[in-house]
Amino acid sequence: PNILFIMPGSPEAQRQPVYPPQTLVLADAEAIASQVPTVKEVAPSLNANELVSYRNKNASSSLTGATPEYLTVRNFDVAKGRFLTDLDLQRQKNIVALGSELAEQLFGNENPIGKRVRIKNVTLEVIGVMASKGTNLGSNQDMSAFIPITTMANRIVGRSSPYGIQVTFISVSVKDEDSMQAAQFQIENLLRLRHKITGEDDFTVRNQKDLLQILGGITAALTLLLAATAAVSLVVGGIGIMNIMLVSVTERTREIGLRKAIGASQKDILVQFIIESVILSIVGGLIGTGIGVSGVLILGVLTPLETGIPVTAIAIACGVSGAIGLFFGVVPAKQAAQLDPIVALRSI
């Protein structure tokens, strides 16, 4: 879909660790919808993380104050009941549409339509359950809850200002892909005029391509950091294995001498110590893999994130562990293989 995302704060503020000030209001979204001809639909939203309660059950949810247009702009579907309407917003109704997983956690096999849940001491009637949406940018959308943006601002999070209801994002659906650049230009000019801006913008407009590039850059940086950390860990682990095997060679001088005395070749000794090094490394890799798998399973239980354990990753981890053992086991194995049997037997 041809979507533009408008966020509060300047592009520079978006890069700062402190969240930018709330400079966008509901009236901005209404102005964009009515005054920008290239725009198809506009969906402002107000977001917060809140606890949703039903009887003795509680679940952490990504709460979204939304408008009816949010359903189509953000490509959601309703599985049961209905979504929000303009009348719901006008009357500031205490109603909520639940994500599929959130509804299941709170109600199980019970039909949630018409039941009442509580959010921050506000009672809300469940009017709908959304179809499963999956994860987006690490956030489980099936744990979302949607209420009228007017109800959200005035009764849940208190985000009204002298300029109107403050919003977290404005999602804009553009009529066609060719109009994306024109729509972004028109929206920026309109908001500058409305906000009386003469200097730096107090908002940021991004298209999906921009967001994907930013996400790609973050992913690449994290991948590089993880790769560097893994490389250092592998080298340190390999050196540790080499030191252990060198100590083992020193302590097993008599054994090596006896084996050579009864006919073992240098190759036999070399292969023996390399195999021991590889086994030691693989065992360490399996222990680390077990800890990692346990961490992923615990994360999946404690958070709404969708987690998975690919078998290929486990296989690669074991393979790399074996390769490290092979590489760092060569020096101790050579030292053991080249040991003079006469010198070794003298230590008996």
GIWOWO-V866414 format. One record per pair of residues at least 24 apart in sequence whose C-alpha atoms are under 8 Angstrom apart, sorted by the first residue. I is the first residue (numbers start at 0). J is the second residue. D is the distance in whole Angstrom. If there is no record, write none. Layout:
i = [I;I]
j = [J;J]
d = [D;D]
//
This chain:
i = [0;1;1;1;1;1;1;1;2;2;2;2;2;2;2;3;3;3;3;3;3;3;3;3;3;4;4;4;4;4;4;4;4;5;5;5;5;5;5;5;5;6;6;6;6;6;6;7;7;7;7;7;8;8;8;8;9;9;9;9;9;10;10;10;13;21;21;21;22;22;22;23;23;23;23;23;24;24;24;24;24;25;25;25;25;26;26;27;27;28;31;31;35;35;35;37;37;37;37;37;38;38;38;38;38;39;39;39;39;40;40;40;40;40;41;41;41;41;41;41;41;42;42;42;42;42;42;42;42;43;43;43;43;43;43;44;44;44;44;44;44;44;45;45;45;45;45;45;45;46;46;47;49;49;50;50;51;51;51;52;52;52;52;53;53;53;53;53;54;56;57;58;58;58;59;60;60;60;60;61;61;61;61;62;62;62;62;63;63;63;63;63;63;64;64;64;64;64;64;64;64;65;65;65;65;66;66;72;72;72;73;75;75;75;76;76;77;77;77;77;78;78;78;78;79;79;79;79;80;80;80;80;81;81;81;82;82;83;83;87;88;88;88;88;89;91;91;91;92;92;93;93;93;93;93;93;93;94;94;94;94;94;94;95;95;95;95;95;95;95;95;95;96;96;96;96;96;96;96;96;97;97;97;97;97;97;97;97;98;98;98;98;98;98;98;98;98;99;99;99;99;99;99;100;100;100;101;101;101;101;102;118;119;121;121;134;134;137;137;138;138;139;139;139;142;233;237;237;237;238;240;240;240;240;240;240;241;241;241;241;241;244;244;244;244;244;245;248;248;248;252;252;252;253;253;253;253;255;255;255;255;256;256;256;256;256;256;256;257;257;257;259;260;264;265;265;266;267;268;268;268;269;269;269;269;269;270;271;272;272;272;272;273;273;273;273;273;274;276;276;276;276;277;277;277;277;277;277;277;278;278;279;280;280;280;280;281;281;281;281;281;283;284;284;284;285;288;288]
j = [172;172;173;174;175;176;179;207;72;170;171;172;173;206;207;170;171;172;173;179;183;204;205;206;207;168;169;170;171;204;205;206;207;168;169;170;171;202;203;204;205;167;168;169;202;203;204;167;168;201;202;203;200;201;202;203;199;200;201;202;203;200;202;203;203;165;166;167;165;201;202;165;166;167;168;202;162;163;164;165;166;163;164;165;166;163;164;190;193;169;186;189;182;185;186;173;174;178;181;182;171;172;173;174;182;171;172;173;174;68;72;171;172;173;68;69;72;169;170;171;172;66;67;68;69;72;169;170;171;69;166;167;168;169;170;69;148;166;167;168;169;170;148;151;152;165;166;167;168;166;167;156;118;119;118;119;116;117;118;105;116;117;118;105;106;115;116;117;116;105;105;101;104;105;142;101;142;143;144;140;142;143;144;143;144;145;146;143;144;145;146;148;151;145;146;147;148;149;150;151;152;145;146;147;148;147;148;170;171;172;170;129;130;132;129;130;127;128;129;130;127;128;129;130;112;127;128;129;112;126;127;128;126;127;128;126;127;146;147;147;147;148;149;150;149;147;149;150;147;150;121;122;123;124;146;147;150;123;124;125;126;146;147;123;124;125;126;127;144;145;146;147;125;126;127;128;129;144;145;146;125;127;128;129;142;143;144;145;128;129;130;131;140;141;142;143;144;128;129;130;131;141;142;131;141;142;141;142;143;144;128;155;155;154;155;304;305;304;305;303;304;303;304;305;303;323;323;324;327;327;276;279;280;324;327;328;276;327;328;330;331;272;276;328;331;332;331;331;334;335;343;344;346;343;344;346;347;335;338;340;343;338;339;340;341;342;343;344;340;343;344;340;340;336;336;337;336;336;332;335;336;329;332;333;335;336;332;332;328;331;332;335;324;325;328;329;332;325;324;325;327;328;320;321;322;323;324;325;328;321;324;324;320;321;323;324;317;318;320;321;324;320;316;317;320;317;313;316]
d = [7;6;5;7;7;6;7;8;8;7;5;5;6;6;6;6;5;7;7;8;7;7;6;5;7;7;6;5;6;6;5;6;8;6;5;6;8;7;6;4;6;7;5;7;6;5;6;7;7;6;4;6;7;5;4;6;7;5;5;5;6;8;7;5;8;6;7;7;7;6;7;6;6;7;8;7;7;6;5;4;5;6;5;6;6;7;8;7;8;7;7;7;7;7;7;6;6;6;7;6;7;6;5;6;7;8;5;5;5;7;7;6;5;7;7;8;7;7;6;5;6;6;8;5;5;7;6;5;6;7;7;8;6;4;6;8;7;6;6;5;6;8;7;7;8;7;5;5;7;8;6;8;7;8;6;7;7;6;5;7;6;5;7;6;8;7;5;7;8;6;7;7;7;7;8;7;5;5;7;8;6;5;6;6;5;6;8;7;6;5;6;8;8;6;5;5;4;7;8;5;8;6;6;5;5;6;6;7;7;6;8;7;7;7;6;5;7;6;4;5;8;6;5;5;8;5;5;7;7;6;4;6;6;5;8;7;6;7;7;6;5;7;6;7;8;7;6;5;7;6;8;7;5;6;8;8;7;5;5;6;6;6;7;6;6;5;6;7;7;5;5;8;6;6;4;5;7;6;5;7;7;6;5;6;8;6;5;6;6;5;7;7;7;4;5;5;6;6;6;6;6;5;7;8;5;6;6;5;7;8;7;8;7;8;7;8;7;6;8;7;6;6;6;7;7;7;6;7;6;7;7;8;7;7;7;7;8;5;6;7;7;8;7;7;6;8;5;7;8;6;5;8;8;6;6;6;6;7;8;7;7;8;7;4;7;8;5;5;7;8;7;6;7;8;5;7;7;8;7;7;5;8;5;6;7;5;7;8;7;7;5;8;8;6;5;6;6;8;5;7;8;5;8;5;7;8;4;5;7;7;7;7;5;6;7;5;6;8;5;5;8;8;7;6;6;7;7;7]
//
